[in-house]
């Protein structure tokens, strides 16, 4: 996806509920209001909770 784009906008475009995933940029967890740039490498991982 062409950047720059905020994490929340990326998830919206992909149809992903932001409450169900963690977004990691270059091995660092990012918040949904952070801006992503084109050269960034991101991972979108599901949130897993247990007890």
DSSP file (Angstrom, degrees, kcal/mol; ACC not computed):
  #  RESIDUE AA STRUCTURE BP1 BP2  ACC     N-H-->O    O-->H-N    N-H-->O    O-->H-N    TCO  KAPPA ALPHA  PHI   PSI    X-CA   Y-CA   Z-CA
    1    1 A X              0   0    0      0, 0.0     4,-0.1     0, 0.0     2,-0.0   0.000 360.0 360.0 360.0 132.8    0.0    0.0    0.0
    2    2 A X        -     0   0    0      2,-0.1     2,-0.2     1,-0.1    35,-0.0  -0.365 360.0 -99.3 -64.1 140.5    1.5    3.4   -0.9
    3    3 A X  S    S+     0   0    0     -2,-0.0    34,-0.2    32,-0.0     2,-0.1  -0.494  84.9  62.3-105.0 178.2    2.5    5.4    2.1
    4    4 A X        +     0   0    0     32,-0.8     2,-0.3    -2,-0.2    33,-0.2   0.587  69.6 144.9 -75.7 151.9    2.4    7.4    4.2
    5    5 A X  E     -A   36   0A   0     31,-2.0    31,-3.4    -2,-0.1     2,-0.2  -0.988  47.6-114.3-151.1 143.2   -0.7    5.9    5.9
    6    6 A X  E  >  -A   35   0A   0     -2,-0.3     4,-2.2    29,-0.3     3,-0.3  -0.497  29.3-118.7 -76.7 149.9   -1.8    5.6    9.5
    7    7 A X  H  > S+     0   0    0     27,-2.3     4,-2.5    24,-0.3     5,-0.2   0.902 114.1  54.3 -54.8 -45.6   -2.1    2.1   11.0
    8    8 A X  H  > S+     0   0    0     24,-2.4     4,-2.1     1,-0.2    -1,-0.2   0.885 108.8  48.6 -58.8 -40.2   -5.9    2.6   11.6
    9    9 A X  H  > S+     0   0    0     -3,-0.3     4,-2.6    23,-0.3    -1,-0.2   0.893 109.6  52.3 -67.8 -40.5   -6.4    3.5    7.9
   10   10 A X  H  X S+     0   0    0     -4,-2.2     4,-1.9     2,-0.2    -2,-0.2   0.941 111.3  46.5 -59.9 -48.1   -4.4    0.5    6.7
   11   11 A X  H  X>S+     0   0    0     -4,-2.5     5,-2.9     1,-0.2     4,-0.6   0.892 112.0  51.3 -63.1 -40.0   -6.5   -1.9    8.8
   12   12 A X  H ><5S+     0   0    0     -4,-2.1     3,-1.0    -5,-0.2    -1,-0.2   0.924 109.3  50.3 -61.6 -45.0   -9.7   -0.2    7.7
   13   13 A X  H 3<5S+     0   0    0     -4,-2.6    -1,-0.2     1,-0.3    -2,-0.2   0.857 112.2  47.6 -61.6 -36.1   -8.7   -0.6    4.0
   14   14 A X  H 3<5S-     0   0    0     -4,-1.9    -1,-0.3    -5,-0.2    -2,-0.2   0.513 114.0-118.2 -83.7  -5.3   -7.8   -4.3    4.6
   15   15 A X  T <<5 +     0   0    0     -3,-1.0     2,-0.5    -4,-0.6    -3,-0.2   0.818  64.0 146.4  73.2  30.9  -11.2   -4.9    6.4
   16   16 A X      < -     0   0    0     -5,-2.9     2,-0.5    -6,-0.1    -1,-0.2  -0.876  52.8-125.6-106.6 130.5   -9.5   -5.8    9.7
   17   17 A X    >   -     0   0    0     -2,-0.5     3,-2.0     1,-0.2     4,-0.3  -0.622  18.2-144.9 -70.2 119.2  -11.0   -5.0   13.1
   18   18 A X  G >  S+     0   0    0     -2,-0.5     3,-0.7     1,-0.3    -1,-0.2   0.713  95.0  63.9 -63.0 -20.3   -8.2   -3.1   14.9
   19   19 A X  G 3  S+     0   0    0      1,-0.2    -1,-0.3     3,-0.0    -2,-0.1   0.576  99.8  54.1 -78.5  -7.6   -9.2   -4.6   18.3
   20   20 A X  G <  S+     0   0    0     -3,-2.0    27,-2.6    26,-0.1     2,-0.3   0.444 105.6  51.5-105.7  -1.1   -8.3   -8.1   17.0
   21   21 A X  E <   -B   46   0B   0     -3,-0.7     2,-0.4    -4,-0.3    25,-0.2  -0.909  61.2-139.4-136.8 160.4   -4.7   -7.6   15.9
   22   22 A X  E     -B   45   0B   0     23,-3.1    23,-2.7    -2,-0.3     2,-0.5  -0.942  21.4-146.9-111.7 141.3   -1.3   -6.2   16.8
   23   23 A X  E     -BC  44  30B   0      7,-0.5     7,-2.7    -2,-0.4     2,-0.5  -0.950  13.0-168.8-113.9 127.3    0.7   -4.3   14.2
   24   24 A X  E     -BC  43  29B   0     19,-2.7    19,-2.5    -2,-0.5     2,-0.5  -0.960   3.6-166.0-119.7 126.3    4.5   -4.6   14.3
   25   25 A X  E >  S-BC  42  28B   0      3,-3.1     3,-1.7    -2,-0.5    17,-0.2  -0.955  76.1 -21.0-113.9 122.0    6.7   -2.3   12.3
   26   26 A X  T 3  S-     0   0    0     15,-2.7    -1,-0.2    -2,-0.5    16,-0.1   0.883 129.8 -48.9  48.1  46.1   10.4   -3.3   11.9
   27   27 A X  T 3  S+     0   0    0     14,-0.2     2,-0.4     1,-0.2    -1,-0.3   0.609 119.3 108.0  71.2  17.0   10.1   -5.5   15.0
   28   28 A X  E <  S-C   25   0B   0     -3,-1.7    -3,-3.1     0, 0.0    -1,-0.2  -0.991  72.2-119.8-127.4 130.4    8.5   -2.8   17.1
   29   29 A X  E     -C   24   0B   0     -2,-0.4     2,-0.3    -5,-0.2    -5,-0.2  -0.437  34.6-162.3 -64.8 134.8    4.8   -2.8   18.2
   30   30 A X  E     -C   23   0B   0     -7,-2.7    -7,-0.5    -2,-0.1     2,-0.1  -0.871  14.4-120.6-121.1 155.4    3.0    0.3   17.0
   31   31 A X    >   -     0   0    0     -2,-0.3     3,-1.4    -9,-0.1   -24,-0.3  -0.437  32.3-106.8 -87.2 167.0   -0.2    2.1   18.0
   32   32 A X  T 3  S+     0   0    0      1,-0.3   -24,-2.4   -25,-0.1   -23,-0.3   0.629 116.4  56.3 -72.7 -12.6   -3.1    2.6   15.6
   33   33 A X  T 3  S+     0   0    0    -26,-0.2    -1,-0.3   -27,-0.1     2,-0.1   0.443  83.0 109.6 -97.6   0.8   -2.4    6.3   15.3
   34   34 A X    <   -     0   0    0     -3,-1.4   -27,-2.3     1,-0.1     2,-0.4  -0.433  69.4-119.8 -77.3 153.1    1.2    5.9   14.1
   35   35 A X  E     -A    6   0A   0    -29,-0.2     2,-0.4    -2,-0.1   -29,-0.3  -0.774  20.5-151.8 -96.7 131.9    2.1    6.7   10.5
   36   36 A X  E     -A    5   0A   0    -31,-3.4   -31,-2.0    -2,-0.4   -32,-0.8  -0.816   7.3-151.8-101.5 142.9    3.6    4.1    8.3
   37   37 A X    >   -     0   0    0     -2,-0.4     3,-1.6   -33,-0.2   -35,-0.0  -0.728  30.2-103.3-108.9 161.8    6.0    5.0    5.4
   38   38 A X  T 3  S+     0   0    0     -2,-0.3    -1,-0.1     1,-0.3    -2,-0.0   0.849 117.2  51.6 -55.8 -41.0    6.5    3.0    2.2
   39   39 A X  T 3  S+     0   0    0      2,-0.1    -1,-0.3    -3,-0.0     2,-0.0   0.610  86.0 112.7 -77.4  -5.2    9.8    1.4    3.2
   40   40 A X    <   -     0   0    0     -3,-1.6     2,-0.5     1,-0.1    -4,-0.0  -0.342  60.0-143.9 -65.8 142.9    8.4    0.1    6.5
   41   41 A X        -     0   0    0     -2,-0.0   -15,-2.7     2,-0.0     2,-0.3  -0.945  25.4-173.2-104.0 125.0    8.0   -3.7    6.9
   42   42 A X  E     -B   25   0B   0     -2,-0.5     2,-0.4   -17,-0.2   -17,-0.2  -0.886  17.7-160.4-123.2 153.1    4.9   -4.5    8.9
   43   43 A X  E     -B   24   0B   0    -19,-2.5   -19,-2.7    -2,-0.3     2,-0.6  -0.982   7.6-154.7-124.2 140.5    3.4   -7.6   10.4
   44   44 A X  E     -B   23   0B   0     -2,-0.4     2,-0.4   -21,-0.2   -21,-0.2  -0.964  20.6-178.1-116.6 114.0   -0.2   -8.0   11.4
   45   45 A X  E     -B   22   0B   0    -23,-2.7   -23,-3.1    -2,-0.6     2,-0.1  -0.890  27.8-113.0-116.2 141.8   -0.7  -10.6   14.1
   46   46 A X  E     -B   21   0B   0     -2,-0.4     2,-0.4   -25,-0.2   -25,-0.3  -0.415  33.4-113.2 -69.1 146.2   -3.9  -11.8   15.8
   47   47 A X        -     0   0    0    -27,-2.6     2,-0.5    -2,-0.1    -1,-0.1  -0.678  33.9-165.7 -78.5 129.3   -4.3  -11.0   19.4
   48   48 A X        -     0   0    0     -2,-0.4     2,-0.4    -3,-0.0   -27,-0.0  -0.978   8.2-179.9-120.3 125.0   -4.3  -14.2   21.5
   49   49 A X        +     0   0    0     -2,-0.5     2,-0.3     2,-0.0    -2,-0.0  -0.924   5.6 164.2-123.4 151.0   -5.5  -14.2   25.0
   50   50 A X              0   0    0     -2,-0.4    -2,-0.0     1,-0.1     0, 0.0  -0.904 360.0 360.0-151.8 178.4   -5.6  -17.0   27.5
   51   51 A X              0   0    0     -2,-0.3    -1,-0.1     0, 0.0    -2,-0.0   0.409 360.0 360.0-144.5 360.0   -6.0  -17.7   31.1
